[in-house]
């Protein structure tokens, strides 16, 4: 069981590589890689979730000893690039740079605030409530996604479709964990601190995380770089 978390992440990286290699342009590969690299930094938030949400055995026992672990960096790297590129790959969409005059539309007055809304809401919920950190993250990502939708309504189709696509992919990906190590979820997840509801052995909160992450993260590249979908 010591290496299950690592093995599971190596499976994720294999999926990432298959998608990356299949991309038809250098621009899409650049987008996927850049977003993955930036998203990997979310792995440093792992101490917020250990042991409140789960306590995964990790390399060198880092998660239990320090809250940090190498696997979380790998996991964050993998899901970031996959979430941002799936829609574009499936629907063969391309990017166009937004004209400077489009930047001045009234809804873009809140451009920076909408980008910062998810982390801000997450911090507020952590400080002001007793919610489990993952539930706080889910709520923050949904709110952040809705504010993005207000600022960039042209991205709403990609956001909604990506949320369901990433949810479906994550669902089947999670089944590999259950197949590799039956009972792992019950031993590692702190089910008493969350709903305790399992769907085919998968914690409900994991599926909510996948949906909310796909919803907000699919738009992050276009939103930050002022690009639109063609």
C-alpha positions as CSV (number, residue, x, y, z in Angstrom):
1,X,0.0,0.0,0.0
2,X,3.0,2.3,0.5
3,X,3.3,2.9,-3.3
4,X,-0.3,3.0,-4.4
5,X,-0.5,6.8,-4.4
6,X,2.7,6.9,-6.5
7,X,1.5,4.2,-8.9
8,X,-1.9,5.9,-9.3
9,X,-0.2,9.2,-10.3
10,X,2.1,7.4,-12.7
11,X,-1.1,6.1,-14.4
12,X,-2.3,9.7,-14.6
13,X,1.0,10.8,-16.1
14,X,0.6,8.1,-18.7
15,X,-2.8,9.5,-19.6
16,X,-1.2,13.0,-19.8
17,X,1.5,11.8,-22.1
18,X,-1.0,10.1,-24.5
19,X,-3.0,13.3,-24.7
20,X,0.1,15.4,-25.1
21,X,1.5,13.3,-27.9
22,X,-1.8,13.3,-29.7
23,X,-2.0,17.1,-29.8
24,X,-1.8,18.4,-33.3
25,X,0.0,21.7,-32.8
26,X,2.9,23.2,-30.9
27,X,0.6,25.8,-29.4
28,X,-1.7,23.3,-27.8
29,X,1.3,21.4,-26.4
30,X,2.7,24.6,-25.0
31,X,-0.7,25.4,-23.4
32,X,-1.0,22.0,-21.9
33,X,2.6,22.0,-20.5
34,X,2.5,25.6,-19.2
35,X,-0.8,25.0,-17.4
36,X,0.4,21.7,-16.0
37,X,3.6,23.3,-14.6
38,X,1.7,26.1,-12.9
39,X,-1.0,23.8,-11.6
40,X,1.7,21.5,-10.1
41,X,2.2,24.3,-7.5
42,X,-1.2,23.4,-6.0
43,X,0.5,20.3,-4.7
44,X,2.1,22.5,-2.1
45,X,-1.4,23.0,-0.5
46,X,-1.5,19.3,0.5
47,X,-0.8,20.1,4.2
48,X,-4.3,21.7,4.3
49,X,-5.8,18.3,3.4
50,X,-3.7,15.9,5.5
51,X,-5.1,14.5,7.7
52,X,-8.4,16.5,7.6
53,X,-9.4,14.9,4.3
54,X,-7.1,11.9,3.9
55,X,-3.8,10.4,4.9
56,X,-2.2,8.7,1.9
57,X,1.0,6.6,2.5
58,X,3.6,8.3,0.3
59,X,7.2,8.1,-0.7
60,X,9.5,8.4,2.4
61,X,6.3,8.8,4.5
62,X,6.3,12.5,3.7
63,X,2.6,13.0,3.7
64,X,2.1,11.7,7.3
65,X,5.3,13.3,8.6
66,X,5.1,16.8,7.0
67,X,1.8,17.0,5.0
68,X,3.8,17.5,1.8
69,X,4.4,14.7,-0.6
70,X,6.0,14.3,-4.1
71,X,2.9,12.5,-5.4
72,X,0.7,15.6,-4.9
73,X,2.9,17.6,-7.2
74,X,2.7,14.9,-9.9
75,X,-1.1,14.7,-9.4
76,X,-1.6,18.5,-9.7
77,X,0.7,18.6,-12.8
78,X,-1.4,15.9,-14.5
79,X,-4.9,17.1,-13.9
80,X,-4.0,20.7,-14.7
81,X,-2.9,20.0,-18.3
82,X,-5.6,17.4,-18.9
83,X,-8.5,19.7,-17.7
84,X,-7.4,22.6,-19.8
85,X,-6.9,20.7,-23.1
86,X,-9.6,18.0,-23.3
87,X,-12.3,20.2,-24.9
88,X,-9.9,21.6,-27.5
89,X,-8.6,18.2,-28.4
90,X,-12.1,16.6,-28.7
91,X,-13.7,19.5,-30.6
92,X,-10.6,20.5,-32.6
93,X,-10.9,24.1,-31.4
94,X,-8.3,26.8,-31.9
95,X,-7.4,30.1,-30.2
96,X,-7.4,33.7,-31.4
97,X,-6.0,36.6,-29.5
98,X,-8.6,39.1,-28.3
99,X,-8.3,42.6,-29.7
100,X,-7.3,45.3,-27.2
101,X,-10.7,47.0,-27.6
102,X,-12.4,43.8,-26.4
103,X,-10.4,44.2,-23.1
104,X,-12.2,47.4,-22.4
105,X,-15.7,45.9,-22.4
106,X,-17.5,46.7,-19.1
107,X,-17.5,43.1,-17.8
108,X,-13.7,42.9,-18.1
109,X,-13.3,45.6,-15.4
110,X,-13.3,42.7,-13.0
111,X,-10.8,40.7,-14.9
112,X,-8.2,40.4,-12.1
113,X,-10.8,40.0,-9.4
114,X,-12.4,37.1,-11.2
115,X,-9.1,35.4,-11.5
116,X,-8.4,35.8,-7.8
117,X,-12.0,35.0,-6.7
118,X,-11.4,31.2,-6.3
119,X,-8.3,31.4,-4.0
120,X,-9.9,34.3,-2.1
121,X,-13.1,32.4,-1.4
122,X,-11.1,29.3,-0.4
123,X,-9.1,31.3,2.2
124,X,-12.2,32.9,3.6
125,X,-13.9,29.5,4.0
126,X,-10.9,28.0,5.6
127,X,-10.7,30.8,8.1
128,X,-14.4,31.5,8.8
129,X,-15.9,28.0,8.6
130,X,-15.4,24.5,9.9
131,X,-16.0,23.0,6.4
132,X,-13.6,20.2,5.3
133,X,-10.8,21.8,3.2
134,X,-11.9,19.9,0.1
135,X,-15.5,21.1,0.4
136,X,-14.1,24.6,0.7
137,X,-12.1,24.1,-2.4
138,X,-15.1,22.8,-4.3
139,X,-17.2,25.8,-3.4
140,X,-14.4,28.1,-4.2
141,X,-13.9,26.6,-7.6
142,X,-17.6,26.8,-8.5
143,X,-17.8,30.4,-7.4
144,X,-14.6,31.2,-9.3
145,X,-16.0,29.4,-12.3
146,X,-19.2,31.5,-12.2
147,X,-17.3,34.7,-11.9
148,X,-15.2,33.7,-14.9
149,X,-18.4,32.9,-16.7
150,X,-19.6,36.5,-16.0
151,X,-16.3,38.0,-17.2
152,X,-15.9,35.7,-20.2
153,X,-19.3,34.4,-21.3
154,X,-17.7,33.3,-24.6
155,X,-16.0,30.5,-22.6
156,X,-19.2,29.1,-21.0
157,X,-19.6,26.3,-23.5
158,X,-16.0,25.1,-23.0
159,X,-16.4,25.3,-19.2
160,X,-19.7,23.4,-19.0
161,X,-18.7,20.7,-21.5
162,X,-15.2,20.3,-19.9
163,X,-16.7,19.9,-16.5
164,X,-18.6,16.8,-17.6
165,X,-15.7,15.5,-19.7
166,X,-13.2,15.8,-16.9
167,X,-15.7,14.3,-14.5
168,X,-16.2,11.3,-16.7
169,X,-12.4,10.8,-17.2
170,X,-11.7,11.2,-13.5
171,X,-14.5,8.7,-12.7
172,X,-12.9,6.0,-14.8
173,X,-9.4,7.0,-13.7
174,X,-10.5,6.6,-10.0
175,X,-11.7,3.1,-10.8
176,X,-8.1,2.2,-11.5
177,X,-7.3,3.0,-7.9
178,X,-10.0,0.8,-6.6
179,X,-8.9,-2.0,-9.0
180,X,-5.3,-1.7,-7.9
181,X,-6.0,-1.7,-4.2
182,X,-9.5,-2.7,-3.0
183,X,-10.3,-1.1,0.3
184,X,-7.7,1.7,-0.2
185,X,-10.4,4.4,-0.1
186,X,-11.8,3.2,3.2
187,X,-8.3,3.0,4.8
188,X,-6.9,6.3,3.5
189,X,-9.8,8.8,3.2
190,X,-11.3,10.4,6.3
191,X,-14.8,9.4,5.4
192,X,-16.1,10.5,8.8
193,X,-15.1,14.1,8.1
194,X,-17.0,14.3,4.8
195,X,-20.4,12.9,3.6
196,X,-19.2,9.3,3.6
197,X,-21.2,8.7,0.4
198,X,-19.4,6.3,-2.0
199,X,-20.5,6.0,-5.6
200,X,-19.1,2.7,-7.0
201,X,-16.5,3.0,-4.2
202,X,-15.6,6.6,-5.1
203,X,-16.1,9.4,-2.4
204,X,-18.8,11.8,-3.6
205,X,-16.5,14.7,-2.8
206,X,-13.9,13.4,-5.3
207,X,-16.5,13.5,-8.1
208,X,-17.6,17.0,-7.0
209,X,-13.9,18.0,-7.1
210,X,-13.5,16.7,-10.6
211,X,-16.6,18.5,-11.9
212,X,-15.7,21.8,-10.2
213,X,-12.0,21.6,-11.3
214,X,-13.0,20.9,-14.9
215,X,-15.4,23.7,-14.8
216,X,-13.0,26.4,-13.7
217,X,-9.6,25.1,-14.9
218,X,-10.7,24.5,-18.5
219,X,-10.9,28.3,-19.0
220,X,-7.8,29.4,-17.0
221,X,-5.5,29.6,-20.0
222,X,-7.9,31.7,-22.2
223,X,-8.9,33.9,-19.3
224,X,-5.4,34.8,-18.2
225,X,-3.9,35.2,-21.6
226,X,-6.8,37.1,-23.2
227,X,-7.5,34.4,-25.8
228,X,-10.8,33.2,-27.2
229,X,-12.0,30.0,-28.8
230,X,-12.4,29.7,-32.5
